[in-house]
Amino acid sequence: MTRINRRDAFKAVAVTASGGLLMSQQAFAQEAGATVTQTAALLQGADVCAIIPEVTEGPYYFDPAMERVDITEGRPGLPTRIRLQVVDGACAPMPGARVDIWHCDATGVYSGYAGQGDDGSVDTTGQTFMRGTQFADDNGIVEFETVYPSWYRGRTTHVHFKIFLDETNILTGQIFFPDALSEYIYLNVAPYNDRAGTRDTLNSNDSIAAQSTRAAFAFIKELEQEYLVAMIVGVDPTASSAVGFSMGGGNRPAGGQPPGGGQGGPTGAADRTAMTPAVKGL
């Protein structure tokens, strides 16, 4: 198998704004050492600042009650920093918002569930990798250190998120990645290319990606040691969530089965329906 480094993978794909990969120069020119305040101001002028539609939670959400930046728990993959800025419809930052993210690892499985993998034999019950919570700073920004997510049958490459403003305003959404970069990584970079099988779903035929609109496609920039995946998330402060806190497989995504067809929540998972703080400590 071909072994190439992260930079080779990034340079091997064409980057265009229409493909969702070209960085807004206004948004990311500061990466050489700008302050968080500067970052916030630049992100407000980035490519897309719009209210993001709410989409399905999917079958693999649970709250591990872990406020942390590094969510990898040492699992392998291409280092990736996810930066989200929470804003309202006028692109004004929303400090204090709680942001949860979760996604599959470089092998295509989620933590906390049995019955995963192409043959349904993978059990990650009791594990919490690729999950975490942060609270937005004064500029509405949160950051997570993770790895580039892999693929599984029935879904395009994505990262899930929930943004909590209060007990009823909970935006559930997904972050999407450029297919060209994902495909190159999966074919050429370990451990992604150690997997058997072929990816069957791209952005173009993923119904949830279509529902999410262009606002849910991230900007990606190559930094010295990692990728930066960044996106503005517009939240309607007056909305009430139609998804909220669904435990287990109650919100199975249309157009895609979970890895291995597993259902239900993790063993021993508590119902955290009431745990929706907008500000740390509430």
Backbone as CSV, one residue per row, in Angstrom:
resi,resn,N_x,N_y,N_z,CA_x,CA_y,CA_z,C_x,C_y,C_z
1,MET,0.834,-1.198,0.000,0.000,0.000,0.000,0.869,1.248,0.000
2,THR,0.388,2.280,-0.658,1.125,3.533,-0.716,1.054,4.238,0.626
3,ARG,2.166,4.697,1.117,2.203,5.443,2.366,2.659,6.862,2.054
4,ILE,1.795,7.819,2.242,2.165,9.201,2.005,1.855,10.013,3.247
5,ASN,2.422,11.200,3.296,2.184,12.009,4.479,0.971,12.911,4.295
6,ARG,0.607,13.573,5.371,-0.584,14.421,5.392,-0.504,15.531,4.361
7,ARG,0.659,16.154,4.219,0.793,17.261,3.282,0.619,16.795,1.845
8,ASP,1.146,15.625,1.520,0.963,15.089,0.178,-0.512,14.868,-0.122
9,ALA,-1.222,14.369,0.865,-2.648,14.118,0.670,-3.391,15.408,0.379
10,PHE,-3.061,16.457,1.108,-3.762,17.727,0.918,-3.425,18.337,-0.436
11,LYS,-2.153,18.283,-0.831,-1.744,18.894,-2.084,-2.240,18.134,-3.300
12,ALA,-2.626,16.888,-3.122,-3.013,16.058,-4.250,-4.402,16.375,-4.783
13,VAL,-5.192,17.153,-4.059,-6.538,17.470,-4.518,-6.605,18.925,-4.928
14,ALA,-7.459,19.213,-5.914,-7.683,20.597,-6.335,-8.548,21.280,-5.295
15,VAL,-8.228,22.511,-4.956,-8.999,23.234,-3.956,-9.717,24.389,-4.627
16,THR,-11.035,24.353,-4.577,-11.840,25.403,-5.168,-12.952,25.776,-4.212
17,ALA,-13.386,27.015,-4.269,-14.458,27.462,-3.385,-15.738,26.689,-3.657
18,SER,-16.038,26.415,-4.915,-17.262,25.689,-5.241,-17.227,24.262,-4.728
19,GLY,-16.022,23.715,-4.535,-15.901,22.373,-3.988,-15.890,22.363,-2.485
20,GLY,-15.994,23.519,-1.861,-16.085,23.580,-0.419,-14.752,23.424,0.279
21,LEU,-13.629,23.627,-0.432,-12.343,23.364,0.182,-11.460,24.600,0.274
22,LEU,-11.622,25.540,-0.628,-10.762,26.710,-0.620,-11.034,27.578,0.600
23,MET,-9.993,27.984,1.314,-10.173,28.808,2.487,-10.526,30.227,2.108
24,SER,-11.437,30.827,2.845,-11.624,32.263,2.724,-10.350,32.933,3.222
25,GLN,-9.721,33.729,2.384,-8.496,34.408,2.796,-8.768,35.293,4.003
26,GLN,-9.940,35.907,4.034,-10.285,36.759,5.161,-10.389,35.939,6.442
27,ALA,-10.871,34.690,6.311,-11.111,33.881,7.498,-9.855,33.251,8.061
28,PHE,-8.883,32.894,7.205,-7.798,32.063,7.692,-6.397,32.643,7.517
29,ALA,-6.267,33.857,7.037,-4.939,34.435,6.867,-4.223,34.606,8.195
30,GLN,-4.993,34.639,9.279,-4.424,34.870,10.604,-3.801,33.639,11.220
31,GLU,-3.859,32.473,10.549,-3.425,31.240,11.184,-1.946,31.241,11.578
32,ALA,-1.176,32.136,11.026,0.242,32.191,11.379,0.453,32.686,12.802
33,GLY,-0.596,33.187,13.464,-0.407,33.616,14.840,-1.351,34.692,15.303
34,ALA,-2.535,34.778,14.708,-3.483,35.800,15.115,-4.121,35.439,16.446
35,THR,-4.695,36.428,17.109,-5.364,36.208,18.383,-6.759,35.662,18.143
36,VAL,-7.372,35.159,19.221,-8.735,34.658,19.130,-9.690,35.768,18.719
37,THR,-9.457,36.970,19.224,-10.311,38.102,18.864,-10.247,38.364,17.371
38,GLN,-9.062,38.330,16.813,-8.920,38.525,15.369,-9.605,37.402,14.605
39,THR,-9.453,36.199,15.098,-10.091,35.064,14.451,-11.597,35.247,14.402
40,ALA,-12.180,35.675,15.527,-13.623,35.865,15.580,-14.074,36.882,14.548
41,ALA,-13.360,37.993,14.440,-13.743,39.026,13.486,-13.653,38.509,12.066
42,LEU,-12.626,37.723,11.756,-12.457,37.212,10.402,-13.493,36.147,10.080
43,LEU,-13.818,35.297,11.029,-14.806,34.257,10.756,-16.169,34.850,10.440
44,GLN,-16.495,36.014,10.993,-17.775,36.629,10.692,-17.872,37.028,9.230
45,GLY,-16.748,37.225,8.555,-16.758,37.571,7.148,-16.429,36.408,6.252
46,ALA,-16.521,35.188,6.764,-16.142,34.007,5.985,-17.184,33.691,4.924
47,ASP,-16.980,32.583,4.245,-17.738,32.262,3.046,-19.241,32.153,3.280
48,VAL,-19.651,31.513,4.352,-21.072,31.320,4.621,-21.364,31.697,6.063
49,CYS,-22.318,32.599,6.258,-22.814,32.901,7.598,-24.324,32.905,7.498
50,ALA,-24.937,31.792,7.850,-26.378,31.624,7.684,-26.900,30.666,8.738
51,ILE,-28.195,30.753,9.027,-28.820,29.803,9.933,-28.736,28.412,9.306
52,ILE,-28.177,27.460,10.033,-28.010,26.105,9.521,-29.257,25.277,9.825
53,PRO,-29.791,24.562,8.826,-30.970,23.729,9.085,-30.665,22.621,10.082
54,GLU,-31.649,22.296,10.913,-31.509,21.171,11.823,-31.703,19.870,11.059
55,VAL,-30.865,18.875,11.353,-30.975,17.564,10.706,-30.964,16.481,11.774
56,THR,-31.130,15.242,11.320,-31.235,14.119,12.235,-30.014,13.982,13.144
57,GLU,-30.260,13.544,14.342,-29.197,13.281,15.295,-28.434,12.017,14.929
58,GLY,-29.138,11.045,14.329,-28.520,9.765,14.043,-28.576,8.846,15.249
59,PRO,-28.108,7.622,15.100,-28.274,6.617,16.149,-27.154,6.560,17.188
60,TYR,-26.143,7.417,17.097,-24.956,7.208,17.927,-24.621,8.379,18.843
61,TYR,-25.648,9.122,19.283,-25.356,10.203,20.229,-25.526,9.726,21.660
62,PHE,-24.577,10.078,22.503,-24.781,10.098,23.939,-23.833,11.128,24.516
63,ASP,-24.158,11.617,25.681,-23.364,12.661,26.314,-22.421,12.017,27.327
64,PRO,-21.120,11.982,27.047,-20.194,11.370,28.007,-19.831,12.287,29.165
65,ALA,-20.416,13.516,29.185,-20.146,14.497,30.246,-18.661,14.790,30.356
66,MET,-18.022,15.021,29.206,-16.591,15.313,29.164,-16.344,16.649,28.484
67,GLU,-16.029,17.647,29.272,-15.646,18.947,28.726,-14.147,18.882,28.440
68,ARG,-13.783,18.798,27.179,-12.384,18.607,26.830,-12.135,19.086,25.398
69,VAL,-10.878,19.421,25.122,-10.476,19.837,23.783,-10.034,18.629,22.973
70,ASP,-9.160,17.801,23.527,-8.656,16.612,22.831,-9.642,15.470,23.049
71,ILE,-10.275,15.023,21.966,-11.279,13.971,22.090,-10.807,12.647,21.497
72,THR,-9.541,12.535,21.120,-9.059,11.348,20.412,-8.847,10.143,21.306
73,GLU,-8.500,10.368,22.562,-8.141,9.288,23.485,-7.044,8.403,22.888
74,GLY,-6.144,9.018,22.114,-4.976,8.320,21.599,-5.214,7.475,20.362
75,ARG,-6.393,7.516,19.803,-6.666,6.700,18.615,-5.999,7.310,17.383
76,PRO,-5.564,6.468,16.436,-4.782,6.952,15.295,-5.642,7.668,14.258
77,GLY,-4.955,8.447,13.417,-5.622,9.147,12.322,-4.918,10.458,12.042
78,LEU,-5.308,11.128,10.958,-4.702,12.406,10.609,-5.152,13.473,11.595
79,PRO,-4.211,14.135,12.301,-4.598,15.153,13.285,-5.427,16.251,12.641
80,THR,-6.520,16.598,13.299,-7.472,17.568,12.763,-8.013,18.431,13.892
81,ARG,-7.989,19.726,13.686,-8.580,20.659,14.650,-9.905,21.149,14.084
82,ILE,-10.982,20.975,14.847,-12.292,21.464,14.428,-12.591,22.752,15.181
83,ARG,-12.799,23.813,14.427,-13.105,25.119,15.011,-14.490,25.550,14.550
84,LEU,-15.382,25.766,15.487,-16.731,26.225,15.191,-16.956,27.582,15.850
85,GLN,-17.626,28.457,15.131,-18.021,29.733,15.709,-19.541,29.809,15.694
86,VAL,-20.133,29.929,16.877,-21.577,29.988,17.023,-22.026,31.436,16.932
87,VAL,-22.918,31.719,15.977,-23.406,33.084,15.764,-24.920,33.047,15.610
88,ASP,-25.544,34.238,15.706,-26.966,34.336,15.413,-27.167,34.715,13.952
89,GLY,-28.384,35.016,13.568,-28.680,35.292,12.175,-28.006,36.535,11.629
90,ALA,-27.557,37.426,12.517,-26.845,38.633,12.108,-25.336,38.442,12.175
91,CYS,-24.894,37.214,12.359,-23.472,36.862,12.466,-22.823,37.426,13.722
92,ALA,-23.603,37.678,14.759,-23.050,38.127,16.032,-22.721,36.907,16.880
93,PRO,-21.512,36.830,17.470,-21.120,35.676,18.285,-22.074,35.439,19.448
94,MET,-22.200,34.170,19.837,-23.069,33.782,20.934,-22.232,33.119,22.031
95,PRO,-21.655,33.921,22.937,-20.813,33.365,24.002,-21.599,32.432,24.912
96,GLY,-20.895,31.433,25.458,-21.482,30.559,26.458,-22.255,29.392,25.910
97,ALA,-22.489,29.341,24.592,-23.223,28.208,24.032,-22.456,26.919,24.274
98,ARG,-23.179,25.886,24.624,-22.561,24.576,24.790,-22.526,23.870,23.435
99,VAL,-21.369,23.307,23.089,-21.205,22.610,21.813,-20.699,21.200,22.078
100,ASP,-21.459,20.214,21.644,-21.037,18.808,21.669,-20.704,18.379,20.246
101,ILE,-19.630,17.600,20.063,-19.389,16.963,18.774,-19.124,15.477,18.994
102,TRP,-19.390,14.692,17.963,-19.067,13.262,17.993,-18.964,12.771,16.552
103,HIS,-18.110,11.779,16.329,-17.939,11.233,14.989,-17.237,9.887,15.058
104,CYS,-17.213,9.181,13.932,-16.520,7.891,13.892,-15.014,8.099,13.814
105,ASP,-14.257,7.051,14.117,-12.801,7.146,14.107,-12.264,6.777,12.721
106,ALA,-10.960,6.528,12.632,-10.326,6.231,11.343,-10.703,4.857,10.802
107,THR,-11.381,4.045,11.603,-11.847,2.736,11.128,-13.337,2.746,10.809
108,GLY,-13.994,3.889,11.036,-15.402,4.002,10.707,-16.361,3.580,11.791
109,VAL,-15.907,3.507,13.054,-16.804,3.120,14.139,-16.880,4.226,15.183
110,TYR,-18.009,4.265,15.871,-18.261,5.220,16.949,-17.952,4.574,18.296
111,SER,-17.656,5.387,19.265,-17.492,4.875,20.624,-18.855,4.631,21.257
112,GLY,-18.881,3.657,22.175,-20.039,3.474,23.031,-21.107,2.514,22.555
113,TYR,-20.885,1.813,21.425,-21.949,0.986,20.872,-21.419,-0.353,20.352
114,ALA,-22.254,-1.369,20.467,-21.963,-2.683,19.892,-22.566,-2.786,18.494
115,GLY,-22.259,-3.892,17.808,-22.878,-4.179,16.521,-22.408,-3.300,15.388
116,GLN,-21.167,-2.844,15.420,-20.657,-1.962,14.382,-19.698,-2.702,13.449
117,GLY,-19.207,-1.971,12.446,-18.321,-2.563,11.466,-19.113,-3.225,10.352
118,ASP,-18.449,-3.508,9.248,-19.126,-4.084,8.096,-19.776,-5.428,8.414
119,ASP,-19.195,-6.161,9.364,-19.778,-7.461,9.719,-20.516,-7.429,11.050
120,GLY,-20.640,-6.232,11.645,-21.382,-6.093,12.886,-20.694,-6.648,14.109
121,SER,-19.379,-6.899,14.027,-18.679,-7.579,15.126,-17.959,-6.632,16.083
122,VAL,-17.950,-5.329,15.778,-17.174,-4.381,16.581,-18.025,-3.860,17.733
123,ASP,-17.488,-3.965,18.941,-18.187,-3.521,20.146,-17.309,-2.515,20.876
124,THR,-17.767,-1.267,20.946,-17.011,-0.216,21.646,-17.757,0.254,22.897
125,THR,-18.627,-0.602,23.404,-19.392,-0.274,24.606,-18.465,0.188,25.729
126,GLY,-18.834,1.277,26.381,-18.051,1.795,27.496,-16.942,2.731,27.098
127,GLN,-16.668,2.896,25.813,-15.620,3.805,25.349,-16.211,5.154,24.954
128,THR,-15.365,6.186,24.938,-15.859,7.552,24.730,-15.032,8.345,23.720
129,PHE,-14.224,7.681,22.885,-13.380,8.397,21.943,-14.228,9.188,20.929
130,MET,-13.665,10.274,20.439,-14.266,11.149,19.428,-15.579,11.780,19.911
131,ARG,-15.635,12.077,21.199,-16.787,12.772,21.775,-16.294,13.813,22.767
132,GLY,-16.952,14.958,22.807,-16.569,15.947,23.798,-17.456,17.176,23.750
133,THR,-17.291,17.999,24.772,-18.070,19.228,24.942,-17.123,20.400,25.163
134,GLN,-17.461,21.538,24.575,-16.800,22.803,24.877,-17.863,23.889,24.990
135,PHE,-17.497,24.994,25.683,-18.390,26.137,25.807,-17.787,27.318,25.064
136,ALA,-18.610,27.973,24.245,-18.130,29.042,23.380,-17.546,30.199,24.184
137,ASP,-16.410,30.715,23.701,-15.772,31.847,24.366,-16.507,33.144,24.012
138,ASP,-15.929,34.276,24.369,-16.592,35.563,24.151,-16.843,35.846,22.677
139,ASN,-16.121,35.158,21.800,-16.291,35.340,20.362,-17.106,34.223,19.724
140,GLY,-17.716,33.386,20.569,-18.555,32.317,20.060,-17.787,31.121,19.543
141,ILE,-16.506,31.012,19.870,-15.641,29.995,19.271,-15.377,28.830,20.231
142,VAL,-15.415,27.610,19.666,-14.932,26.418,20.354,-13.965,25.699,19.427
143,GLU,-13.038,24.926,20.018,-12.108,24.125,19.229,-11.966,22.743,19.844
144,PHE,-11.837,21.743,18.969,-11.603,20.365,19.379,-10.417,19.811,18.603
145,GLU,-9.582,19.030,19.282,-8.499,18.301,18.629,-8.949,16.861,18.425
146,THR,-8.932,16.407,17.177,-9.445,15.085,16.865,-8.666,14.511,15.687
147,VAL,-9.227,13.540,14.971,-8.633,13.008,13.744,-9.656,13.123,12.628
148,TYR,-9.174,13.079,11.410,-10.067,13.140,10.251,-10.986,11.920,10.288
149,PRO,-12.302,12.113,10.213,-13.214,10.968,10.316,-13.146,10.077,9.088
150,SER,-13.390,8.794,9.284,-13.426,7.853,8.176,-14.848,7.731,7.635
151,TRP,-15.109,6.672,6.887,-16.404,6.471,6.246,-17.044,5.194,6.780
152,TYR,-18.336,5.095,6.571,-19.040,3.826,6.748,-20.191,3.795,5.757
153,ARG,-20.719,2.629,5.519,-21.691,2.438,4.451,-22.961,3.242,4.702
154,GLY,-23.430,3.882,3.653,-24.694,4.606,3.717,-24.584,6.070,4.047
155,ARG,-23.374,6.560,4.386,-23.215,7.965,4.736,-21.926,8.521,4.154
156,THR,-21.966,9.804,3.799,-20.763,10.503,3.398,-19.962,10.903,4.637
157,THR,-18.755,11.385,4.452,-17.901,11.800,5.568,-18.555,12.958,6.320
158,HIS,-18.614,12.850,7.655,-19.294,13.893,8.420,-18.888,13.838,9.888
159,VAL,-19.141,14.944,10.577,-19.010,15.066,12.031,-20.329,15.615,12.552
160,HIS,-20.842,15.036,13.611,-22.089,15.492,14.223,-21.805,16.600,15.246
161,PHE,-22.787,17.479,15.410,-22.692,18.463,16.498,-24.069,18.773,17.055
162,LYS,-24.079,19.194,18.304,-25.251,19.774,18.953,-24.829,21.083,19.607
163,ILE,-25.646,22.099,19.437,-25.401,23.392,20.077,-26.592,23.705,20.971
164,PHE,-26.300,23.892,22.258,-27.331,24.135,23.251,-27.318,25.607,23.664
165,LEU,-28.436,26.295,23.466,-28.586,27.645,24.004,-29.366,27.620,25.311
166,ASP,-30.349,26.729,25.405,-31.104,26.516,26.636,-31.775,25.149,26.537
167,GLU,-32.772,24.896,27.391,-33.362,23.565,27.462,-34.178,23.197,26.222
168,THR,-34.591,24.164,25.440,-35.411,23.875,24.261,-34.729,24.267,22.962
169,ASN,-33.779,25.181,22.998,-33.099,25.607,21.778,-31.818,24.797,21.629
170,ILE,-31.918,23.702,20.897,-30.806,22.773,20.702,-30.692,22.511,19.203
171,LEU,-29.660,23.039,18.582,-29.472,22.824,17.155,-28.646,21.561,16.933
172,THR,-29.208,20.599,16.233,-28.520,19.355,15.886,-28.146,19.403,14.420
173,GLY,-26.865,19.251,14.120,-26.423,19.352,12.737,-25.230,18.464,12.451
174,GLN,-24.719,18.581,11.237,-23.555,17.805,10.815,-22.629,18.683,9.988
175,ILE,-21.333,18.381,10.062,-20.293,19.070,9.298,-19.859,18.147,8.170
176,PHE,-19.742,18.691,6.963,-19.376,17.881,5.808,-18.036,18.317,5.226
177,PHE,-17.371,17.378,4.553,-15.997,17.526,4.096,-15.927,17.384,2.576
178,PRO,-14.898,17.922,1.937,-14.775,17.778,0.481,-14.486,16.337,0.086
179,ASP,-15.259,15.826,-0.847,-15.102,14.433,-1.261,-13.715,14.139,-1.823
180,ALA,-13.137,15.085,-2.569,-11.840,14.825,-3.195,-10.767,14.543,-2.151
181,LEU,-10.740,15.344,-1.100,-9.751,15.132,-0.046,-10.027,13.839,0.701
182,SER,-11.286,13.607,1.057,-11.636,12.377,1.782,-11.232,11.146,0.986
183,GLU,-11.554,11.139,-0.297,-11.270,9.966,-1.112,-9.773,9.704,-1.201
184,TYR,-8.989,10.758,-1.348,-7.545,10.581,-1.444,-6.966,10.010,-0.144
185,ILE,-7.444,10.535,0.968,-6.982,10.037,2.269,-7.344,8.565,2.437
186,TYR,-8.580,8.206,2.119,-9.030,6.838,2.339,-8.286,5.830,1.467
187,LEU,-7.822,6.273,0.322,-7.120,5.362,-0.592,-5.613,5.288,-0.353
188,ASN,-5.040,6.322,0.277,-3.586,6.429,0.300,-2.937,6.588,1.668
189,VAL,-3.701,6.871,2.705,-3.108,7.214,3.997,-3.501,6.188,5.051
190,ALA,-2.513,5.652,5.762,-2.783,4.745,6.878,-3.251,5.545,8.094
191,PRO,-4.155,4.998,8.915,-4.740,3.650,8.829,-6.000,3.571,7.963
192,TYR,-6.369,4.678,7.321,-7.612,4.692,6.541,-7.585,3.673,5.405
193,ASN,-6.427,3.537,4.748,-6.360,2.643,3.593,-6.122,1.186,3.987
194,ASP,-6.114,0.898,5.283,-6.004,-0.489,5.733,-7.361,-1.192,5.748
195,ARG,-8.427,-0.435,5.502,-9.768,-1.002,5.562,-10.130,-1.727,4.279
196,ALA,-10.957,-2.747,4.409,-11.508,-3.440,3.238,-12.783,-2.715,2.803
197,GLY,-13.215,-2.994,1.609,-14.461,-2.422,1.134,-14.269,-1.086,0.455
198,THR,-15.333,-0.593,-0.129,-15.312,0.647,-0.886,-16.406,1.573,-0.399
199,ARG,-16.083,2.841,-0.256,-17.071,3.832,0.173,-18.200,3.911,-0.854
200,ASP,-19.457,3.881,-0.360,-20.590,3.847,-1.277,-21.404,5.129,-1.316
201,THR,-21.060,6.125,-0.478,-21.862,7.341,-0.404,-20.959,8.563,-0.410
202,LEU,-21.268,9.517,-1.288,-20.545,10.774,-1.389,-21.481,11.920,-1.007
203,ASN,-20.944,13.131,-0.985,-21.784,14.284,-0.670,-22.960,14.399,-1.628
204,SER,-22.729,14.050,-2.882,-23.738,14.239,-3.915,-24.942,13.321,-3.777
205,ASN,-24.786,12.174,-3.106,-25.923,11.269,-2.948,-26.242,10.965,-1.492
206,ASP,-25.868,11.887,-0.616,-26.208,11.779,0.800,-27.361,12.747,1.075
207,SER,-28.506,12.221,1.457,-29.695,13.059,1.622,-29.552,14.052,2.768
208,ILE,-28.801,13.689,3.794,-28.633,14.595,4.924,-27.718,15.754,4.548
209,ALA,-26.697,15.484,3.744,-25.839,16.562,3.260,-26.640,17.550,2.427
210,ALA,-27.534,17.037,1.588,-28.366,17.911,0.764,-29.294,18.757,1.632
211,GLN,-29.863,18.154,2.652,-30.766,18.859,3.547,-30.033,19.939,4.346
212,SER,-28.764,19.702,4.629,-27.995,20.612,5.473,-27.613,21.898,4.757
213,THR,-27.614,21.918,3.448,-27.276,23.059,2.594,-25.778,23.348,2.622
214,ARG,-25.361,24.265,1.769,-23.945,24.621,1.631,-23.348,25.162,2.930
215,ALA,-24.200,25.716,3.795,-23.719,26.286,5.057,-23.064,25.253,5.950
216,ALA,-23.331,23.953,5.735,-22.785,22.897,6.584,-21.513,22.279,6.023
217,PHE,-20.978,22.826,4.915,-19.731,22.318,4.355,-18.570,23.157,4.885
218,ALA,-17.635,22.487,5.538,-16.558,23.173,6.250,-15.502,23.716,5.297
219,PHE,-14.781,24.722,5.788,-13.536,25.163,5.172,-12.401,24.327,5.762
220,ILE,-11.427,23.996,4.942,-10.301,23.209,5.435,-9.004,23.877,5.021
221,LYS,-8.083,23.954,5.973,-6.766,24.532,5.712,-5.701,23.605,6.276
222,GLU,-4.603,23.474,5.568,-3.489,22.672,6.061,-2.601,23.544,6.936
223,LEU,-2.469,23.161,8.199,-1.532,23.817,9.101,-0.256,22.979,9.171
224,GLU,0.687,23.392,9.979,1.976,22.720,10.019,1.861,21.273,10.472
225,GLN,1.027,21.030,11.491,0.953,19.690,12.071,-0.420,19.038,11.955
226,GLU,-1.380,19.732,11.369,-2.738,19.206,11.360,-3.577,19.929,10.317
227,TYR,-4.761,19.410,10.065,-5.754,20.125,9.285,-6.562,21.017,10.218
228,LEU,-6.980,22.157,9.697,-7.962,22.992,10.368,-9.278,22.861,9.619
229,VAL,-10.310,22.409,10.312,-11.656,22.323,9.766,-12.487,23.369,10.499
230,ALA,-12.984,24.361,9.778,-13.656,25.478,10.439,-14.983,25.795,9.777
231,MET,-15.939,26.188,10.599,-17.271,26.480,10.079,-17.996,27.432,11.014
232,ILE,-18.720,28.382,10.419,-19.633,29.226,11.175,-20.956,28.488,11.297
233,VAL,-21.500,28.437,12.502,-22.784,27.772,12.740,-23.787,28.832,13.165
234,GLY,-24.714,29.134,12.275,-25.750,30.105,12.597,-26.902,29.444,13.328
235,VAL,-27.270,30.017,14.478,-28.336,29.466,15.312,-29.416,30.524,15.496
236,ASP,-30.663,30.128,15.326,-31.791,31.024,15.578,-32.069,31.039,17.071
237,PRO,-31.832,32.171,17.771,-31.999,32.185,19.232,-33.441,32.012,19.689
238,THR,-34.421,32.115,18.769,-35.832,31.996,19.142,-36.406,30.624,18.814
239,ALA,-35.593,29.737,18.231,-36.115,28.449,17.764,-36.236,27.445,18.902
240,SER,-37.084,26.444,18.689,-37.172,25.282,19.563,-36.779,24.061,18.763
241,SER,-35.991,23.181,19.369,-35.468,22.026,18.650,-36.550,20.999,18.360
242,ALA,-36.504,20.471,17.125,-37.374,19.358,16.773,-36.704,18.029,17.049
243,VAL,-35.400,18.054,17.325,-34.633,16.828,17.548,-34.317,16.649,19.015
244,GLY,-33.704,17.653,19.630,-33.421,17.606,21.057,-32.484,16.490,21.443
245,PHE,-32.743,15.876,22.593,-31.921,14.791,23.119,-32.613,13.464,22.854
246,SER,-32.295,12.811,21.764,-32.812,11.470,21.519,-31.723,10.469,21.835
247,MET,-32.009,9.525,22.694,-31.016,8.523,23.045,-31.112,7.349,22.090
248,GLY,-29.968,6.803,21.698,-29.945,5.584,20.915,-30.414,5.761,19.496
249,GLY,-31.096,4.746,18.957,-31.399,4.686,17.534,-32.726,5.270,17.137
250,GLY,-33.360,6.086,17.962,-34.672,6.602,17.632,-34.687,7.517,16.435
251,ASN,-33.575,8.167,16.108,-33.501,9.067,14.968,-32.543,8.519,13.934
252,ARG,-32.837,7.347,13.411,-31.967,6.743,12.421,-31.954,7.584,11.164
253,PRO,-30.769,7.888,10.603,-30.711,8.758,9.444,-31.413,8.153,8.237
254,ALA,-32.186,8.979,7.557,-32.766,8.536,6.298,-31.657,8.371,5.274
255,GLY,-31.768,7.329,4.475,-30.801,7.153,3.393,-29.480,6.576,3.833
256,GLY,-29.376,6.064,5.078,-28.108,5.476,5.507,-28.253,4.740,6.811
257,GLN,-27.790,3.519,6.848,-27.832,2.725,8.065,-26.599,3.004,8.904
258,PRO,-26.683,2.813,10.206,-25.501,2.951,11.050,-24.512,1.843,10.745
259,PRO,-23.246,2.008,11.147,-22.251,0.977,10.869,-22.678,-0.383,11.406
260,GLY,-22.825,-1.364,10.540,-23.187,-2.700,10.969,-24.640,-2.856,11.354
261,GLY,-25.432,-1.773,11.243,-26.851,-1.863,11.546,-27.165,-1.888,13.024
262,GLY,-26.213,-1.503,13.888,-26.452,-1.544,15.323,-27.521,-0.559,15.750
263,GLN,-28.226,-0.850,16.834,-29.276,0.010,17.334,-29.115,0.175,18.831
264,GLY,-29.816,1.199,19.326,-29.874,1.385,20.767,-28.699,2.156,21.314
265,GLY,-28.813,2.535,22.576,-27.784,3.327,23.224,-26.722,2.465,23.843
266,PRO,-25.664,3.102,24.378,-24.604,2.345,25.011,-25.076,1.722,26.308
267,THR,-24.523,0.590,26.639,-24.896,-0.089,27.866,-24.692,0.829,29.061
268,GLY,-25.746,0.966,29.857,-25.646,1.775,31.059,-25.766,3.258,30.828
269,ALA,-26.093,3.705,29.613,-26.205,5.137,29.343,-27.412,5.705,30.068
270,ALA,-27.198,6.816,30.753,-28.289,7.459,31.469,-29.067,8.366,30.534
271,ASP,-30.360,8.578,30.824,-31.158,9.532,30.071,-30.775,10.930,30.537
272,ARG,-30.139,11.708,29.656,-29.640,13.024,30.032,-30.528,14.116,29.462
273,THR,-31.827,13.828,29.292,-32.734,14.763,28.647,-32.710,16.134,29.314
274,ALA,-32.588,16.170,30.622,-32.647,17.445,31.324,-31.310,18.161,31.371
275,MET,-30.247,17.512,30.914,-28.918,18.112,31.021,-28.604,18.908,29.766
276,THR,-29.134,20.122,29.681,-28.941,20.948,28.497,-28.524,22.356,28.901
277,PRO,-27.399,22.528,29.602,-27.011,23.851,30.055,-26.522,24.723,28.907
278,ALA,-26.931,25.978,28.884,-26.407,26.914,27.896,-25.106,27.523,28.384
279,VAL,-24.925,27.583,29.693,-23.726,28.189,30.267,-23.153,27.225,31.291
280,LYS,-21.843,27.087,31.266,-21.182,26.169,32.190,-21.571,26.457,33.633
281,GLY,-21.920,25.398,34.341,-22.274,25.537,35.754,-23.761,25.537,36.011
282,LEU,-24.579,25.739,34.952,-26.017,25.732,35.149,-26.527,24.306,35.262
